[in-house]
Amino acid sequence: MEALSTLWFILIAVLWTGYLILDGFDLGAAMMMKTFAKSEKEQRVLL
């Protein structure tokens, strides 16, 4: 039963890592938009 828990942990960790690597730019740009982009022109440049 402990092996099954370890397997699920590894599987979920791999899936989250893949998601963050593949979607990392979009997530980062969206988070920075509120802080750094004050005007609509700056928002378009950021994206």
C-alpha positions in Angstrom: 0.0 0.0 0.0 2.9 2.3 0.7 4.3 1.7 -2.8 0.9 2.9 -4.3 1.1 6.1 -2.3 4.6 6.7 -3.5 3.6 6.0 -7.1 0.7 8.5 -7.0 2.9 11.1 -5.4 5.5 10.7 -8.2 2.8 10.8 -10.9 1.2 13.9 -9.6 4.6 15.6 -9.2 5.5 14.8 -12.8 2.2 16.1 -14.1 2.4 19.4 -12.1 6.0 19.9 -13.2 5.1 19.3 -16.9 2.1 21.8 -16.6 4.3 24.5 -15.0 7.1 24.0 -17.6 4.7 24.1 -20.6 2.5 26.9 -19.3 5.1 28.8 -17.3 5.4 31.8 -19.7 1.7 32.4 -19.7 1.4 32.2 -15.9 4.3 34.5 -15.4 3.1 37.1 -17.9 -0.4 37.1 -16.3 1.1 37.6 -12.8 3.4 40.4 -13.9 0.7 42.2 -15.8 -1.0 43.6 -12.7 2.3 44.8 -11.2 4.3 46.2 -14.2 1.8 47.0 -16.9 0.0 50.2 -16.1 -1.4 51.1 -19.5 -3.1 49.1 -22.2 -0.1 49.6 -24.4 2.3 48.1 -21.8 -0.1 45.2 -21.3 0.1 44.4 -25.1 3.9 44.6 -25.0 4.1 42.3 -22.1 1.9 39.7 -23.8 
